[in-house]
Amino acid sequence: MRPALTRYRIVAWIVGVLLIVLTVGTVLKYTTDNETIVALVGPAHGFLYMVYLVLAADLARRARWKLGFTVLVLLAGTVPFLSFVAERVVTHRVRAAAAEPVRTTV
């Protein structure tokens, strides 16, 4: 599960940074009529958000998350700064689950 977590963490940070840049670009677009940032970053963020959804869903399947938690993690890429928070929570949850001893029934 470690490679899936690493892929998720990298894309979560990239999507988070691009969303912040896109938010700043949107403010500039409407205050200075400069659409350059939105035109460049918008499509990149949109594409990478789709990658984020796939990687987060893959990690959710492997880690066997409940549906509610999975949906919150998937939506985290749409709110500025929230993907960073979600990444930390997900990392702690996955690492804690990996540290638990495996239970077997006899």
Wavefront OBJ file of the C-alpha trace (Angstrom):
o trace
v 0.000 0.000 0.000
v 3.020 2.241 0.412
v 3.385 3.014 -3.338
v -0.315 3.927 -3.575
v 0.056 6.278 -0.613
v 3.146 7.896 -2.133
v 1.393 8.463 -5.464
v -1.604 9.959 -3.679
v 0.542 12.270 -1.541
v 2.468 13.643 -4.521
v -0.643 14.342 -6.564
v -2.478 15.820 -3.545
v 0.300 18.375 -3.086
v 0.451 19.222 -6.784
v -3.332 19.629 -7.009
v -3.324 21.741 -3.841
v -0.635 24.086 -5.112
v -2.278 24.417 -8.522
v -5.628 25.169 -6.895
v -4.077 27.978 -4.852
v -2.407 29.390 -7.975
v -5.699 29.060 -9.851
v -7.538 30.888 -7.065
v -5.032 33.754 -7.198
v -5.330 33.752 -10.983
v -9.108 33.964 -10.750
v -8.857 36.974 -8.448
v -6.425 38.607 -10.882
v -8.706 37.772 -13.790
v -11.576 39.712 -12.284
v -9.542 42.573 -10.799
v -7.011 43.242 -13.558
v -8.550 41.531 -16.611
v -5.465 39.279 -16.840
v -6.622 35.799 -17.816
v -3.178 34.288 -18.419
v -2.884 32.343 -15.158
v -6.397 30.923 -15.416
v -5.849 29.946 -19.047
v -2.608 28.111 -18.230
v -3.272 26.630 -14.806
v -6.994 25.849 -15.167
v -6.669 22.969 -17.640
v -3.634 21.561 -15.799
v -5.502 21.595 -12.492
v -8.561 20.016 -14.114
v -6.527 17.179 -15.601
v -4.512 16.585 -12.448
v -7.666 16.663 -10.325
v -8.939 13.734 -12.400
v -5.650 11.941 -11.681
v -6.120 12.818 -7.985
v -9.600 11.246 -8.044
v -8.297 8.023 -9.555
v -5.353 7.745 -7.155
v -7.444 8.605 -4.100
v -10.093 6.060 -5.113
v -7.383 3.438 -5.622
v -5.959 4.155 -2.166
v -9.452 4.093 -0.646
v -10.085 0.675 -2.165
v -6.775 -0.712 -0.937
v -7.180 0.775 2.553
v -10.880 -0.201 2.702
v -12.129 3.231 3.727
v -15.785 3.860 4.385
v -17.696 5.655 1.640
v -18.164 8.886 3.615
v -14.458 9.306 4.307
v -13.629 8.476 0.696
v -16.021 11.140 -0.614
v -14.526 13.765 1.720
v -11.021 12.937 0.521
v -12.149 13.096 -3.109
v -13.743 16.514 -2.573
v -10.658 17.864 -0.788
v -9.078 18.724 -4.135
v -11.777 21.324 -4.798
v -11.222 23.564 -1.757
v -8.011 25.617 -1.487
v -5.675 24.308 1.241
v -7.971 21.379 2.073
v -5.991 18.890 -0.010
v -3.009 19.511 2.291
v -5.123 18.758 5.357
v -6.630 15.678 3.727
v -3.171 14.448 2.735
v -1.981 14.617 6.357
v -5.097 12.869 7.684
v -4.892 10.163 5.021
v -1.174 9.611 5.641
v -1.693 9.217 9.388
v -4.661 6.902 8.885
v -2.903 4.652 6.365
v 0.310 4.469 8.388
v -1.620 3.695 11.583
v -3.550 0.938 9.823
v -0.300 -0.521 8.481
v 1.164 -0.563 12.001
v -1.777 -2.537 13.452
v -1.136 -6.242 13.910
v -3.012 -8.466 11.519
v -5.880 -10.254 13.265
v -6.506 -13.853 12.411
v -9.413 -15.994 13.459
v -8.767 -19.503 14.654
l 1 2 3 4 5 6 7 8 9 10 11 12 13 14 15 16 17 18 19 20 21 22 23 24 25 26 27 28 29 30 31 32 33 34 35 36 37 38 39 40 41 42 43 44 45 46 47 48 49 50 51 52 53 54 55 56 57 58 59 60 61 62 63 64 65 66 67 68 69 70 71 72 73 74 75 76 77 78 79 80 81 82 83 84 85 86 87 88 89 90 91 92 93 94 95 96 97 98 99 100 101 102 103 104 105 106
